[in-house]
């Protein structure tokens, strides 16, 4: 289970067709940039869950 928690954010970040969009913008920021910036805290949460799950 721990490895699945580590595998999910990596696969989402590496699936380029998911965020290879030109037209989507949020506050003038292209989708690619804010998706990558959003993946940082999401990945941290998955890493924290894997760490806490491993300690028990």
C-alpha positions as CSV (number, residue, x, y, z in Angstrom):
1,X,0.0,0.0,0.0
2,X,2.9,2.3,0.8
3,X,4.3,2.0,-2.7
4,X,0.9,2.7,-4.3
5,X,0.8,6.0,-2.3
6,X,4.2,6.9,-3.8
7,X,3.3,5.6,-7.3
8,X,0.1,7.7,-7.8
9,X,1.6,11.2,-7.8
10,X,4.5,10.2,-9.9
11,X,2.2,8.7,-12.6
12,X,-0.1,11.7,-12.5
13,X,2.8,14.1,-13.0
14,X,4.3,11.9,-15.8
15,X,1.0,11.6,-17.7
16,X,1.6,14.5,-20.1
17,X,-1.7,14.2,-22.1
18,X,-3.5,15.0,-18.8
19,X,-2.1,18.5,-18.7
20,X,-1.0,19.2,-22.3
21,X,-3.7,21.8,-22.8
22,X,-3.2,25.3,-24.3
23,X,-6.5,27.1,-23.7
24,X,-7.1,26.5,-20.0
25,X,-6.0,29.4,-17.9
26,X,-6.5,30.3,-14.2
27,X,-5.9,33.9,-13.3
28,X,-3.9,34.3,-16.5
29,X,-1.6,31.4,-15.6
30,X,-1.5,28.5,-18.2
31,X,-2.8,25.2,-17.1
32,X,0.6,23.5,-17.3
33,X,2.1,25.8,-14.7
34,X,-0.6,25.8,-12.1
35,X,-1.1,22.0,-12.5
36,X,2.6,21.5,-11.8
37,X,2.5,23.8,-8.8
38,X,-0.6,22.1,-7.5
39,X,1.1,18.7,-7.8
40,X,3.8,19.8,-5.2
41,X,1.4,19.9,-2.2
42,X,-0.6,16.9,-3.5
43,X,2.6,14.9,-3.7
44,X,3.6,16.0,-0.2
45,X,0.3,14.7,1.1
46,X,0.7,11.4,-0.6
47,X,4.3,11.1,0.8
48,X,3.0,12.0,4.3
49,X,0.3,9.3,4.0
50,X,2.8,6.7,2.9
51,X,5.2,7.7,5.7
52,X,2.5,7.6,8.4
53,X,1.1,4.3,7.0
54,X,4.6,2.8,7.2
55,X,5.2,3.8,10.8
56,X,2.2,1.8,12.1
